[in-house]
Amino acid sequence: MPVIEHLSALEILDSRGRPTVGVCCRLEGGASAWASVPSGASTGKAEAMELRDGDKSRYGGLGCKKAVANVNGPIRQALARHETPSQQHLDEALLALDGTSDKSRLGANTILAVSIAFARACAKAEGIPLYRHFAHLLGQSPRTLPRLTVNLFSGGKHAGGQVPIQDVLVVPLSAASIDESLSTTYAVYQAAVALTAAKYGSRALVADEGGLAPPFPSIDAMLEDAVESIHAAGFAPGKDVGLAVDVASSHFYQGGRYYLGAAPLTGGEMIEQIVRWLDRYPILSVEDGLAEDDWDHWPLLRAKVGDRALVLGDDLLCTNPQRIRQAIETRSATALLLKVNQIGTLTEAAAALSLVRSAGWSVTVSARSGETEDDWLADLATGWSGDQIKVGSITRSERLSKYNRLLAIESESQLPLAPWPRSC
């Protein structure tokens, strides 16, 4: 039975140069592991709260010294030298110590860093890869590797808002492995670099998640350029390579209207706009097509989209079992974007996963815009048999660490790549 011998934390920097938390967990017997956690820019209202210092003279108030002190103080005192029978036992102890509904006392960033570091230390103690340990937490074995959805173009909060929607991603459909998926993505990405340089005179400078962010004149231009890049790379759009779109509608929703262009749209008109995109482009997944609080229209969006594409909830759901139950009951989505730091512990994320699996939904395991070089997300997506993974593009080291880990897992495990859902 694991016994935590020591816990320590350190304030480190994420991929945007903002502070985040890293934790080292050492078990009796010598197994020791480090884990660091990400932070989002496009965040839902229902997300668990990160703990920040609020000292404007240091990192603009975003420092994490309080979070570090919580690990080195009350969390260490509560957990060190005590038997920890399971991941659930550890996570429940952390939640009880925090004692708030939104993890605002200790901080979701603090709690998750401890949760992941403990899991990794246990995997080391067991002498098994982390992805197998994650699978065992669910009482299963790894079955498949997640299919890649890779950021190609960025807008919205990830790229200064030159277009309202947040991301256009490529989905290597005909690829039969992680290796082939990355090779296909590279070809499309390089075609997009050449195309946008010729069209807009833009250099291959990248946004928060590594996507290209030229000055698109419109959303349709962004989507058309994605399709043209697929063609230019020698692939058939919709057959070899599809598209996924992160609309992030909450960020241009005000007073019941969607400010997508010159004229504000009603919820019904926003749905019709999404359907027009599906008619025109090979889109297989629509993430946050409506605002997180527009519950009246989400069931209509799901009904209109039908089986043509995934209706993927991020801000709508926040990996929160309560919101997921509401979405299942109202038939508001068909897929979950699983972000562990939205809810705060592995145990709570596993409960969210169980809910959506029981409803027959698809699951995309996702990174955040503010990431670190830690690669545990690749193991989580594999161990929990995520249907897709959304990490970002292929140009920044905090993204590539996850892709490179998937390549290593593929080589070691020989697991097959998950199919894209047949309904789409």
DOMI-300333 format. One line per 3 residues: number of its first residue (from 1); their letters; for each residue x, y, z of C-alpha. Coordinates in steps of 0.001 Angstrom, whole numbers. Example, Ala and Ser with C-alpha at 12.3 -4.5 7.8 and 13.67 -1.06 7.14 Angstrom:
1> AS> 12300/-4500/7800 ~ 13670/-1060/7140
This chain:
1> MPV> 0/0/0 ~ 1606/3329/-1063 ~ 2853/5658/1642
4> IEH> 3839/9199/665 ~ 7216/9898/2203 ~ 7604/13459/935
7> LSA> 5876/16089/-1205 ~ 7437/19282/-2523 ~ 6367/21904/-5052
10> LEI> 7994/24503/-7250 ~ 6670/27462/-9217 ~ 7640/27000/-12874
13> LDS> 6626/28685/-16134 ~ 4172/27454/-18766 ~ 4358/27932/-22528
16> RGR> 2995/31497/-22292 ~ 5655/32438/-19734 ~ 3111/32458/-16920
19> PTV> 3625/30643/-13615 ~ 2240/27204/-12954 ~ 2893/24430/-10441
22> GVC> 5198/21412/-10472 ~ 5124/18778/-7725 ~ 7521/16008/-6708
25> CRL> 6040/13007/-4888 ~ 8297/10434/-3232 ~ 6917/7177/-1864
28> EGG> 8373/4943/808 ~ 10532/2455/-1050 ~ 12144/5158/-3173
31> ASA> 9769/5629/-6119 ~ 9761/9317/-6971 ~ 7983/11290/-9688
34> WAS> 7493/14845/-10902 ~ 4410/16322/-12574 ~ 3473/19791/-13776
37> VPS> 77/21125/-14757 ~ -1222/23408/-17530 ~ -3421/26497/-17549
40> GAS> -6091/27646/-19986 ~ -6735/31014/-21639 ~ -10146/30093/-23021
43> TGK> -11766/29004/-19769 ~ -15340/28067/-18903 ~ -17229/29660/-16027
46> AEA> -17714/26271/-14363 ~ -14012/25361/-14242 ~ -12366/24681/-10910
49> MEL> -10341/27684/-9763 ~ -6607/28020/-10133 ~ -4942/29625/-7139
52> RDG> -2989/32735/-8108 ~ -1138/35133/-5800 ~ -2814/38355/-6918
55> DKS> 372/40371/-6372 ~ 330/42739/-9353 ~ 4010/43560/-8896
58> RYG> 4961/39981/-9760 ~ 3832/38255/-12986 ~ 865/40644/-13108
61> GLG> -754/38854/-10174 ~ -464/35389/-11777 ~ 2217/34015/-9463
64> CKK> 1734/30590/-7882 ~ 3719/30958/-4652 ~ 554/30416/-2580
67> AVA> -142/27188/-4454 ~ 3429/26028/-3861 ~ 3134/26884/-168
70> NVN> -41/24807/79 ~ 1832/21725/-1151 ~ 4856/22347/1043
73> GPI> 2630/23127/4027 ~ -875/21772/4724 ~ -985/19137/1961
76> RQA> 2370/17645/2944 ~ 1379/17693/6619 ~ -1930/15963/5896
79> LAR> -626/13269/3553 ~ 2991/12479/4416 ~ 3628/9215/6308
82> HET> 27/8113/5905 ~ -1033/5041/3913 ~ -2768/5977/675
85> PSQ> -4647/2883/-500 ~ -5670/4271/-3884 ~ -5784/7247/-6209
88> QHL> -9367/7823/-5133 ~ -8337/7874/-1468 ~ -5657/10478/-2202
91> DEA> -7967/12664/-4285 ~ -10760/12519/-1719 ~ -8296/13533/993
94> LLA> -7234/16526/-1109 ~ -10851/17537/-1695 ~ -11664/17255/2000
97> LDG> -8623/19352/2877 ~ -9705/22014/406 ~ -13309/21979/1571
100> TSD> -14731/24252/-1159 ~ -16963/23484/-4132 ~ -14597/25096/-6646
103> KSR> -11195/24187/-5086 ~ -10520/27853/-4391 ~ -8797/27279/-1031
106> LGA> -5933/25060/-2145 ~ -6323/25724/-5870 ~ -7222/23306/-8648
109> NTI> -3698/23724/-10039 ~ -2250/22690/-6665 ~ -4534/19703/-6209
112> LAV> -4092/18354/-9741 ~ -304/18576/-9611 ~ -315/16416/-6459
115> SIA> -2862/14024/-7996 ~ -787/13446/-11146 ~ 2555/13242/-9329
118> FAR> 1160/10568/-6998 ~ -167/8547/-9961 ~ 3198/8707/-11705
121> ACA> 5057/7697/-8542 ~ 2706/4724/-8104 ~ 3348/3641/-11702
124> KAE> 7089/3743/-11026 ~ 6641/1749/-7835 ~ 4643/-852/-9775
127> GIP> 7234/-936/-12567 ~ 4676/-282/-15308 ~ 4259/2501/-17874
130> LYR> 2081/5397/-16776 ~ -554/4695/-19437 ~ -1068/1187/-18048
133> HFA> -1379/2578/-14538 ~ -3996/5081/-15746 ~ -5899/2229/-17388
136> HLL> -5778/175/-14178 ~ -7389/3083/-12292 ~ -10472/2370/-14424
139> GQS> -10150/-1402/-14074 ~ -9268/-1871/-17726 ~ -6356/-2382/-20102
142> PRT> -5261/81/-22799 ~ -7136/-681/-26022 ~ -6284/1979/-28591
145> LPR> -4204/5062/-29234 ~ -6158/8318/-29663 ~ -6676/9732/-33134
148> LTV> -4966/13086/-33603 ~ -6777/16398/-34065 ~ -4013/18916/-34763
151> NLF> -4195/22698/-34712 ~ -3566/24208/-38159 ~ -4981/27755/-37949
154> SGG> -5733/29836/-34872 ~ -7959/32807/-34134 ~ -9955/34040/-31162
157> KHA> -8190/34254/-27786 ~ -5325/32081/-29028 ~ -4282/34495/-31775
160> GGQ> -5375/38045/-31042 ~ -8882/37720/-32468 ~ -8208/38336/-36169
163> VPI> -11225/36050/-36676 ~ -13735/35268/-33900 ~ -13503/31460/-33908
166> QDV> -10605/29893/-32067 ~ -9111/26984/-34015 ~ -9287/25001/-37227
169> LVV> -7693/21583/-36817 ~ -6761/18801/-39219 ~ -7801/15193/-38630
172> PLS> -5636/12609/-40483 ~ -8436/10176/-41308 ~ -6696/7715/-43579
175> AAS> -3608/7438/-41360 ~ -3288/4069/-39637 ~ -803/5076/-36923
178> IDE> 462/7995/-34851 ~ 3579/8031/-37010 ~ 1571/8317/-40242
181> SLS> -778/10872/-38655 ~ 2123/13169/-37805 ~ 3681/12755/-41248
184> TTY> 360/13660/-42879 ~ -63/16649/-40576 ~ 3439/17876/-41355
187> AVY> 2694/17849/-45075 ~ -548/19805/-44616 ~ 1080/22255/-42207
190> QAA> 3952/23001/-44580 ~ 1484/23462/-47438 ~ -390/25932/-45237
193> VAL> 2845/27807/-44486 ~ 3507/28239/-48213 ~ -108/29109/-49002
196> TAA> -481/31784/-46313 ~ 2904/33291/-47180 ~ 1768/33665/-50782
199> KYG> -1735/34934/-49937 ~ -1051/37197/-46977 ~ 2688/37777/-46986
202> SRA> 2788/36252/-43525 ~ 5687/34455/-41917 ~ 5227/31146/-40109
205> LVA> 4744/32785/-36719 ~ 2511/30807/-34407 ~ -251/31360/-31854
208> DEG> -600/30014/-28297 ~ -995/26389/-29371 ~ 1374/26480/-32335
211> GLA> -1183/27135/-35063 ~ -599/29570/-37904 ~ -2426/32877/-37496
214> PPF> -2287/34968/-40684 ~ -4687/37926/-41112 ~ -7644/35973/-42486
217> PSI> -10297/38339/-43864 ~ -13099/36016/-42719 ~ -13912/32676/-41131
220> DAM> -14743/31238/-44536 ~ -11308/32283/-45814 ~ -9765/30440/-42848
223> LED> -11708/27270/-43657 ~ -11128/27537/-47409 ~ -7382/27911/-46830
226> AVE> -7420/24790/-44665 ~ -9095/22802/-47448 ~ -6701/24241/-50030
229> SIH> -3736/23232/-47838 ~ -5013/19655/-47679 ~ -5288/19594/-51484
232> AAG> -1824/21139/-51897 ~ -320/18463/-49661 ~ -1703/15775/-51978
235> FAP> -4592/14557/-49832 ~ -8332/14335/-50429 ~ -10330/16585/-48050
238> GKD> -12921/14594/-46130 ~ -11382/11272/-47150 ~ -7711/11431/-46207
241> VGL> -7859/14502/-43995 ~ -10871/16111/-42348 ~ -11316/19273/-40298
244> AVD> -12359/19994/-36722 ~ -13438/23451/-35576 ~ -13220/25009/-32115
247> VAS> -15764/27811/-32378 ~ -15414/28962/-28722 ~ -18714/30788/-29052
250> SHF> -18853/32007/-25450 ~ -16228/34608/-26308 ~ -18411/36429/-28838
253> YQG> -21780/35878/-27123 ~ -23432/38844/-25438 ~ -27002/39527/-24445
256> GRY> -28321/36407/-26148 ~ -26649/37203/-29486 ~ -23582/35872/-31302
259> YLG> -21307/38609/-32642 ~ -19672/36534/-35329 ~ -19664/39200/-38048
262> AAP> -21266/42505/-38936 ~ -24769/41498/-37797 ~ -25408/39709/-34467
265> LTG> -26992/36273/-34764 ~ -29687/34639/-32656 ~ -29083/31150/-31327
268> GEM> -31091/29687/-34189 ~ -29164/31721/-36748 ~ -25853/30600/-35212
271> IEQ> -26953/26989/-35615 ~ -27808/27628/-39266 ~ -24355/29168/-39767
274> IVR> -22721/26032/-38352 ~ -24843/23850/-40647 ~ -23710/25950/-43626
277> WLD> -20095/25300/-42650 ~ -20826/21567/-42486 ~ -22421/21737/-45939
280> RYP> -19422/23495/-47428 ~ -16365/22058/-45650 ~ -15260/18550/-44500
283> ILS> -15865/19320/-40811 ~ -16059/16263/-38543 ~ -16219/17935/-35126
286> VED> -17712/21212/-33878 ~ -16469/22259/-30439 ~ -18419/24824/-28408
289> GLA> -20580/25785/-31361 ~ -22801/27667/-28923 ~ -22144/29596/-25704
292> EDD> -21714/27743/-22420 ~ -24950/29178/-20960 ~ -27113/28884/-24082
295> WDH> -28730/25653/-22881 ~ -31948/26357/-24818 ~ -30189/26024/-28176
298> WPL> -27696/23197/-27565 ~ -30306/20434/-28060 ~ -31316/22123/-31329
301> LRA> -27692/22202/-32473 ~ -27277/18501/-31741 ~ -30516/17711/-33607
304> KVG> -29492/19807/-36628 ~ -25974/18378/-36832 ~ -27162/14806/-36284
307> DRA> -24522/12253/-37227 ~ -22633/14577/-39579 ~ -20122/15718/-36960
310> LVL> -19344/15458/-33276 ~ -21116/18065/-31149 ~ -18243/18569/-28733
313> GDD> -18626/20323/-25392 ~ -15741/22150/-23728 ~ -16857/25352/-21955
316> LLC> -20358/23878/-21939 ~ -19259/20884/-19851 ~ -15953/21797/-18141
319> TNP> -15356/18069/-17433 ~ -17894/18610/-14651 ~ -20189/15646/-13884
322> QRI> -23097/17929/-12927 ~ -23028/19780/-16259 ~ -22431/16536/-18162
325> RQA> -25561/15004/-16597 ~ -27575/18032/-17684 ~ -26212/17738/-21232
328> IET> -27028/14029/-21370 ~ -30566/14583/-20083 ~ -31232/17419/-22548
331> RSA> -29451/15708/-25468 ~ -27176/18701/-25897 ~ -23924/17069/-27112
334> TAL> -22382/13887/-28433 ~ -18800/14289/-27217 ~ -16773/15556/-24252
337> LLK> -13557/17530/-24422 ~ -11881/16076/-21340 ~ -9540/18505/-19579
340> VNQ> -8456/17179/-16206 ~ -7509/20607/-14858 ~ -11066/21850/-15434
343> IGT> -12270/19587/-12618 ~ -9066/19187/-10591 ~ -8372/15512/-9791
346> LTE> -7956/12268/-11700 ~ -10821/10678/-9741 ~ -13302/13400/-10714
349> AAA> -12154/13299/-14335 ~ -12655/9514/-14331 ~ -16218/10040/-13069
352> ALS> -16857/12450/-15932 ~ -15434/9932/-18389 ~ -17673/7166/-17017
355> LVR> -20769/9338/-17437 ~ -20157/10143/-21085 ~ -19181/6574/-21923
358> SAG> -22461/5347/-20453 ~ -24249/7806/-22740 ~ -22379/6518/-25801
361> WSV> -20456/9744/-26336 ~ -17040/10190/-27891 ~ -14161/11599/-25813
364> TVS> -11412/13978/-26903 ~ -8643/14272/-24307 ~ -7268/17799/-24439
367> ARS> -4258/19854/-23436 ~ -4506/23582/-22639 ~ -3158/26708/-24313
370> GET> -699/27242/-21447 ~ 1172/23921/-21365 ~ 4437/22556/-19980
373> EDD> 6877/20024/-21419 ~ 5345/17314/-19224 ~ 3913/14469/-21324
376> WLA> 1490/12734/-18915 ~ -1491/13710/-21086 ~ -380/11264/-23803
379> DLA> -398/8456/-21253 ~ -3802/9528/-19952 ~ -5352/9631/-23422
382> TGW> -3993/6139/-24114 ~ -4781/4598/-20742 ~ -8323/5949/-20764
385> SGD> -8852/4967/-24425 ~ -9610/8492/-25598 ~ -11117/8501/-29065
388> QIK> -9183/11631/-30002 ~ -6473/13816/-28529 ~ -6193/17576/-28937
391> VGS> -2731/18854/-28037 ~ -2130/21775/-30402 ~ 90/22013/-33444
394> ITR> 3422/20405/-34312 ~ 5732/23381/-33844 ~ 6298/23968/-30132
397> SER> 8121/21775/-27640 ~ 5314/21700/-25055 ~ 3087/20230/-27795
400> LSK> 5714/17960/-29312 ~ 6489/16368/-25948 ~ 2996/14803/-26018
403> YNR> 3254/13709/-29660 ~ 6711/12243/-29087 ~ 5402/10361/-26058
406> LLA> 2577/8942/-28210 ~ 5176/7763/-30722 ~ 7053/6011/-27917
409> IES> 3870/4408/-26562 ~ 2952/3252/-30078 ~ 6374/1679/-30589
412> ESQ> 6270/-64/-27219 ~ 2648/-1193/-27102 ~ 1778/-1775/-30781
415> LPL> -1744/-571/-29941 ~ -3965/283/-32933 ~ -5173/3784/-33672
418> APW> -8749/4511/-32613 ~ -11171/4803/-35523 ~ -13064/8005/-36106
421> PRS> -16672/7522/-34891 ~ -18634/5858/-37674 ~ -21606/8166/-37250
424> C> -19434/10981/-38559
